[in-house]
């Protein structure tokens, strides 16, 4: 299934009803409609896009219960060395704070299977929790492995431990790292592997699963880019160094050169164009393609979506044709 157009994603002003400390540096935030009432439905793996007071846009996975239609719960790890979004969230958001929220959206859907292996590292537990809840309720086989630097840094560890023998908490300071190969050796054929966490963990999971006949599929969600934009372009580079982009909404045509991105040039004429990561992993700058053949360099689109050429991430994508027409 191809993803829905960004313009169809619901936008709401929501209010923070509660803020809780979940672990060292991690707080959870529950958002509701200011006047109460049901929110849009969502499925495990979905996330919300928040516009912060500074204008920064950040994405956080939903970690509550999809059956709870009256509130959305996200958890945020404060990262002092990051780009400032998590710090602003921690410093600004209190009960009663209102934020503009787009979503839910889902780039990390849970597929149907008889067996699952869930692997989370640090704050990567957030999209995994609703998946485990859903699979546990269905009675299907699963294992959840949750690693972190220390036990005190691992949010929702009591929830994970509640799954008993099906779950393992692996704080690195006392238990070392997750034995990925050993765990995979116990999985039945067709197991779907889901992982969210830091890039070294994701790459280790992808490596250990590669070619293993027990693995029915590998699904990862990244909180950062898999590699540099330049590396990803060179890996399949067939794009042009210079090309034209027509912006259908404004009627403007821009020229994108070798040392600039489509996003850079779009912002010169449409400064309200949404963007966040500039590395092709968040999806904020997703734009519909009306004509032309884009070159994709993101970490989000599926093979089916790339082949359709109906959407692209303009922060990293370029063009294989001399002219692109975008819905921007």
C-alpha positions, 0 to 999 in steps of 0.5 A: 500500500502506498502512503497517504498524501501529506496534505490528508494527514490530520492537524490538531492543536492538542494540550498536554494533560500529564507529564511523567518521569519514566527513566533517567532523562525520559519523560512521557507526555499525554496529549488530548483535545483541549475540550476532550473527545475522541482523537484519530485512530492509530495502529502500532508503529505510528508517530506524531509530528510536533511543531515546537514554539521555536518552529522546529518540527520533531517526530515522536512515536506513539507508545500508549494504547491504540484503544485509548481514543481520548489521548496520545502518549509519547515519550521523549529522551532529552538529548543535550548534544542533539539538535535542540528539539528534545531539550525544548520539549522537556523545558517547555511542555508542561500540563496545559501546554498546547502544541500543533500536532500532525498525525498520526502517520505510520512508516513502521507498520506491524505486519501479520505473522505467526512469530515475532522478534522485537528488539529495542535499544534505549528510547527505541522501546517507544514504537515497539511497546504497542506492537508487543501489546497487540501481539500479546493480546492476539496470542501469537508467539513473540520475544522482546529484547530491550537493551540500554546503557543502564537499567535506570535509563530504560523507560517502561522497563516494568511494562516489558518485564511484565511479559515474563519469560517472553521478555529480556531486559539487557542493561549493558553495564551489567549484562553486556549486549543483546545476543542477537545471533543466539536469540535468532537461532531460537526463532521459528521460520517466518519470524518477523523481526522489528527493531528500533534504536541507535544505528549500531544496533539497527545495523547489527540486526540487519547483518545478523538477519541477512540471509537467515532462512528463519527471518520472514522480514526485517523492519527497522525504524531509524532516529537518524540517517543510515549513512551520509547523503553523499554515500546514499546518492553514490550508492545508486546515483543516476541523478543529474547534477543540475535540473529544473523543478517546477513548483505547481502551487506557486508556478515558480521554476527553480534550478537545483545545482550540484551543491544544493538540495531541492529543499534549499531552493524550495525554501527560497521561494516557499519559506513555509515548506515543512522540514526537519531532519535534512537527512531523509529519515523523518518524512517531514518534507515529503512532497507529491511528484506530479511529473518527472523521475525523482532519484530517491535517497531517503530511508523511509520509502518502500521499494513499491513507493520508490517505483511509483515515483509519486512522492519523494523526500526533497531534502535528499532526493534529486532528479533523474529527469531534466525537469521535475514537477512537484506539488509545492 
